Amino acid sequence: MGIKSGEFCRDFGQDGFIIRNTSYGCEIDCFEESRCHLISDKIPESQILFRSSDSHLELLKNTLSDRDLLIQAISMFNCERYWEYHELLERIWKSQEGNAKRYIQCLILVGVSQVKYQMNQPNIGKTVYSRALREMSRLNARLSKESFPECFRYPLKIHDADVREMLENNIMKNII
């Protein structure tokens, strides 16, 4: 992440916007449509603007099966869209109990750790990440060290082998 994009993100740290640094630039989410114009005219063409909306996420949460929702969430995770990943997994999490609920919570916490790093809160990100790994270990559901290394790293990607593991492991088979 270059200094330039970090400075750019700080310049736009206004109420009503979620500002995050990514490995490819600055990400600005404006969930209140009436305010998006405040930033859109000021963004240099070299910066990337992603816009999400609550209605788009709600549509996904209300129309996709849990399996498809998990796959969509992982796709967002791998595009450094950790906030949306978290929001989509939360729908699955709310309907679960016991170890399944705890496992989904671990996956959510990994995404939260990445969001905290993007929001220039690396110490909180590291703490949340460590908590997620400890809980995964207790559940015997730890994914590969390539996707989830022992030490915090940004950005993380969830690899295909780990997606297969998630879809096939004993905890998730009752969910999806």
Secondary structure, 3 states (H helix, E strand, C coil): CCHHHHHHHHHCCCCCEEEEEECCEEEEEECCHHHCHHHHCCCCCCCCCCCCCHHHHHHHHHHCCHHHHHHHHHHHHHCCCHHHHHHHHHHHHHCCCHHHHHHHHHHHHHHHHHHHHHCCCHHHHHHHHHHHHHHHHHCCCCCCCCCCCCCCCCCCCCCHHHHHHHHHCCCHHHCC
